[in-house]
Amino acid sequence: MDRTPLGIVLNGVTGRMGLRQHLIRSILAIRQDGGLPLRDGTVLWPEPVLVGRSEAKLRTLAEQHGLTDWTTDLDAALARPDVQVYFDAQVTSARVKALRAAIEAGKHIYTEKPVAESLAEAVDLARTADEAGIKHGVVQDKLFLPGLQKLHRLVRGGFFGRVLSVRGEFGYWVFEGDWQGAQRPSWNYRAADGGGITLDMFPHWHYVLEQIFGPVNAVTARSVTHIDERWDEAGQPYAATADDAVYGLFELDGGIIAQINSSWAVRVNRDELVEFQVDGTHGSAVAGLHHCRIQPRAGTPKPVWDPDVPTAQRFRDQWQEVPDNEVFVNGFRAQWEQFLRYVAEDGPYTGDLWAGARGVQVAELGLQSSREGRRLEIPELGR
Ligand SMILES: NC(=O)c1ccc[n+]([C@@H]2O[C@H](COP(=O)([O-])OP(=O)(O)OC[C@H]3O[C@@H](n4cnc5c(N)ncnc54)[C@H](O)[C@@H]3O)[C@@H](O)[C@H]2O)c1
């Protein structure tokens, strides 16, 4: 079969997301499966060019995965005619500069979120990319999770009747790093280094809400730093200046109210690390990363409030599991395949830099809402 190589600069592959989700579970997995079949019968063959700051780390990583193409010189990689796509999974604070260089070099870009640390930069990026006529996409992995795909299917199938509300719980305990090592990089907890859970998670919640339920029109949020001292990768104490929890309220078209708690200072008493309960006039659902359970109108129990009598009902048992009904591949890979098809054959694609900018906008307004203690409407972004 005809193989068409597509050069992709992968910047930030020594990081958590870049390595595990994007390089191993997406690009290398596509290669292991023989490439990406296209409509015209040919196969797209991703050729990764690993880019990073540390020669030693890149060399080791390349060797571990049987790759030979790596460099610490981003400009040189971007100047190569065989490279058509630039992908960024660097720390957030390094993103805009690199994306800008890639756009200037005429490459299509695909990037982790948040696309920028400020709305002004995010809009400017989207505009510059449009003017350059390149294709652009932002990671929206949560939409591709099996649990959320099942939830989306329920919405499309009219299961809920009129959707009333969405309650999201996201988070887990991130160790401070003293008596047990922290399981997330320390930059996430320093405001000056692009950290903060509002900037990290609101872009996710924005595309989840917008694409599954409809436009988000207003936000009210409270961002806080519960744990203000942490220990870094070298075991050194540092001041945790970024917000590590945010309690947000989002108002959507149709009067839908979404309330989402995000926290790195919460202990999990849920089935999954993120869960959304959706209540509608005709039914409710609880969706997580993998599972989705429903309770239709006709299966709704009728509890009566009586504090004197311990309840005999087992409420959690009154829900029904939504079957998989299809094979769900890794969400990051599924979106990579969609983006590569968009580049190679103009396939459908939704999550562009404008969608990324709307995510940054909600994060920025959320932080402002928290500072000022008030609800903020979300203006439409002019292109
Ligand atoms: N889509 C998701 O679910 C998801 C989850 C976590 C993180 N992210 C995003 O992915 C990006 C990377 O996050 P991560 O958790 O993989 O981080 P990480 O710290 O593990 O990796 C960061 C990468 O950036 C590189 N880098 C470039 N300049 C740097 C600098 N000045 N300081 C430190 N590192 C620098 C590092 O070498 C490394 O390769 C962030 O923008 C984050 O918001 C997305």
The ligand as an SDF file (V2000), in Angstrom:
LIG
                    3D

 44 48  0  0  0  0  0  0  0  0999 V2000
   -4.8420   17.3100   27.8380 N   0  0  0  0  0  0  0  0  0  0  0  0
   -4.6420   16.9760   29.0850 C   0  0  0  0  0  0  0  0  0  0  0  0
   -5.3890   16.2280   29.6910 O   0  0  0  0  0  0  0  0  0  0  0  0
   -3.4540   17.5350   29.8260 C   0  0  0  0  0  0  0  0  0  0  0  0
   -3.0640   16.9700   31.0430 C   0  0  0  0  0  0  0  0  0  0  0  0
   -1.9480   17.4850   31.6880 C   0  0  0  0  0  0  0  0  0  0  0  0
   -1.2580   18.5290   31.1290 C   0  0  0  0  0  0  0  0  0  0  0  0
   -1.6720   19.0760   29.9530 N   0  0  0  0  0  0  0  0  0  0  0  0
   -0.9460   20.1990   29.3520 C   0  0  0  0  0  0  0  0  0  0  0  0
    0.2280   19.6870   28.7400 O   0  0  0  0  0  0  0  0  0  0  0  0
    1.3140   20.5830   28.9180 C   0  0  0  0  0  0  0  0  0  0  0  0
    2.4870   19.8320   29.5460 C   0  0  0  0  0  0  0  0  0  0  0  0
    2.1080   19.3330   30.8070 O   0  0  0  0  0  0  0  0  0  0  0  0
    2.8690   18.1080   31.4900 P   0  0  0  0  0  0  0  0  0  0  0  0
    2.0660   17.7430   32.6550 O   0  0  0  0  0  0  0  0  0  0  0  0
    3.2050   17.0890   30.4560 O   0  0  0  0  0  0  0  0  0  0  0  0
    4.2050   18.8550   31.9860 O   0  0  0  0  0  0  0  0  0  0  0  0
    5.6770   18.2810   32.1840 P   0  0  0  0  0  0  0  0  0  0  0  0
    6.3330   19.2000   33.1490 O   0  0  0  0  0  0  0  0  0  0  0  0
    5.6600   16.8280   32.4800 O   0  0  0  0  0  0  0  0  0  0  0  0
    6.3470   18.4520   30.7530 O   0  0  0  0  0  0  0  0  0  0  0  0
    6.6790   19.7220   30.2390 C   0  0  0  0  0  0  0  0  0  0  0  0
    7.5030   19.6060   28.9680 C   0  0  0  0  0  0  0  0  0  0  0  0
    7.8550   20.9400   28.5610 O   0  0  0  0  0  0  0  0  0  0  0  0
    9.2690   21.0400   28.4040 C   0  0  0  0  0  0  0  0  0  0  0  0
    9.6830   22.4130   28.7120 N   0  0  0  0  0  0  0  0  0  0  0  0
    9.9080   23.3640   27.7850 C   0  0  0  0  0  0  0  0  0  0  0  0
   10.2700   24.5140   28.3670 N   0  0  0  0  0  0  0  0  0  0  0  0
   10.2390   24.3030   29.6970 C   0  0  0  0  0  0  0  0  0  0  0  0
   10.5030   25.1400   30.8150 C   0  0  0  0  0  0  0  0  0  0  0  0
   10.8720   26.4210   30.6660 N   0  0  0  0  0  0  0  0  0  0  0  0
   10.3900   24.5850   32.0440 N   0  0  0  0  0  0  0  0  0  0  0  0
   10.0190   23.2950   32.2150 C   0  0  0  0  0  0  0  0  0  0  0  0
    9.7450   22.4780   31.1650 N   0  0  0  0  0  0  0  0  0  0  0  0
    9.8620   22.9670   29.9170 C   0  0  0  0  0  0  0  0  0  0  0  0
    9.8260   19.9700   29.3330 C   0  0  0  0  0  0  0  0  0  0  0  0
   11.1220   19.6200   28.9250 O   0  0  0  0  0  0  0  0  0  0  0  0
    8.8140   18.8410   29.1430 C   0  0  0  0  0  0  0  0  0  0  0  0
    9.0920   18.1290   27.9530 O   0  0  0  0  0  0  0  0  0  0  0  0
    0.7780   21.7410   29.7540 C   0  0  0  0  0  0  0  0  0  0  0  0
    0.4830   22.8340   28.9150 O   0  0  0  0  0  0  0  0  0  0  0  0
   -0.5010   21.2120   30.3670 C   0  0  0  0  0  0  0  0  0  0  0  0
   -1.4820   22.2130   30.5440 O   0  0  0  0  0  0  0  0  0  0  0  0
   -2.7370   18.5810   29.3070 C   0  0  0  0  0  0  0  0  0  0  0  0
  1  2  1  0
  2  3  2  0
  2  4  1  0
  4  5  1  0
  4 44  2  0
  5  6  2  0
  6  7  1  0
  7  8  2  0
  8  9  1  0
  8 44  1  0
  9 10  1  0
  9 42  1  0
 10 11  1  0
 11 12  1  0
 11 40  1  0
 12 13  1  0
 13 14  1  0
 14 15  2  0
 14 16  1  0
 14 17  1  0
 17 18  1  0
 18 19  2  0
 18 20  1  0
 18 21  1  0
 21 22  1  0
 22 23  1  0
 23 24  1  0
 23 38  1  0
 24 25  1  0
 25 26  1  0
 25 36  1  0
 26 27  1  0
 26 35  1  0
 27 28  2  0
 28 29  1  0
 29 30  1  0
 29 35  2  0
 30 31  1  0
 30 32  2  0
 32 33  1  0
 33 34  2  0
 34 35  1  0
 36 37  1  0
 36 38  1  0
 38 39  1  0
 40 41  1  0
 40 42  1  0
 42 43  1  0
M  CHG  2   8   1  16  -1
M  END
$$$$
